[in-house]
Amino acid sequence: MGSGVRHDYKIKASPASVQRPPVSRRHVAVIVTCVVLAGLVALWSDGPAEGKQSLQAPPVAALPLPLPERPPAAAELPDSAVLAAAVEQAAQSGRGERVLLEVGSGDSLDRLFRRHQLSVADLHRLLALDEVAPHLKRVRPGDTFEVHRDGAALLGLTRRLDETRSLVVKLGEEGYSASFLEHPVEIRLARTTGRITSSFYAAGLAAGLSDATIMRLAGIYAWDIDFALDIRRDDWFSVVYEELWQDGEKLRDGEIVAAEFSNQGRSYRAVRFPDEDGRASYYTPEGDNMRKAFLRAPVHFTRVSSNFNPNRLHPVHKIRRPHRGVDYAAPTGTPIMAAGDGKVISAGTQGGYGRTVVLQHGGNVTTLYAHMSRIAASARVGRRVKQGDIIGYVGATGTATGPHLHYEYRINGVHKNPRTVDLPKADPVPAARRAEFAAVTAPLVAELDALGGPLRLAAID
Ligand SMILES: [Zn+2]
């Protein structure tokens, strides 16, 4: 909070209701502060003129401290209003104590104040401020307030409103006044690399990535790599990503700005670039969209139990003949996503397939999802679905030895391997923005070059 930027808001006076602080202690504080400030003002206004310095010989000048590089600018000199405020603040901070109140279950603000022997009359004065009331009306158990109190009297109150803002209420000469304190968030770039030895997820954690960043990384490559079945030992990745910091503490990871993933010897690079509406997409360094018409895997890789096993270079993947699809072994109830935008052309039980949904997509592509335990209510015949929409849940209906998704991909009725078929891409970076794209992404590509990747690093060893 200390490094925040203050935006003074509005001062509402209610002098009749102000409780005056005790006079004697307050006056001592004011006098002491005035003397100190007057001394400072004298030093500032005198400046570095040599004659005066030797005449006055203030003890500060005799200290062997380096002189400031430049004298304070005129704007930094305290004017009378600032001085008065400083005096006021010094007087205020000299008394009372600051305590943290936590809202308990069933607490209203009123109850909270009573429980801590704080003046309810002060609370109501506070709530009479238009700008304060909306930010204090709703309290939930666990919410906290920093309260500046002197006995029952409320001298001030601070409440964190959200990640970047606090409400600050102070008692001054004119009564309570409110302001908002801003907590700026700083974005720092972080870089890491990882090599897969047991699973992609474990390698991500070992590389210092948060869960969210691991999922984002898999999300960038959801159209190129089947993270459920195609990850192999010695696959590797490099990531350049944002970290959000505030007041010297890391809040969380932000977006990935550049990444490289090497899967089975083939490398995929991605860089982040905002479109004209400010929404960012990932592109290859050549400007092709990473997004494609179909996801490689219609179930989330974290739920698939045949995730690659380091001791066997091929996933547990039973192939019966004739078998024209891909099987994802996953717990019953695992959500199944539409691999691409399309229309539901069939939804119901189909013999050995059990509960099955078939989608019709552009380019005469159909996709089929079998053995569902349940078909989602939104997957009714004739309905349109978007890529990633949940159309059903993994089960073992029909001819199935255990819960799994059987997934098929056909073009003009001919089965294709959905994990290797060439997929139509979304729009590339428009020609008019190519120069900007090159300028924005060149440093990101340089970052990836510098990171190298574990295999390249290993080759240097
Ligand atoms: Zn199958």
Boltz pocket constraint, residues with backbone or C-beta under 6 A from the ligand:
constraints:
  - pocket:
      binder: B
      contacts: [[A, 323], [A, 325], [A, 326], [A, 327], [A, 405], [A, 406], [A, 407]]
      max_distance: 6.0
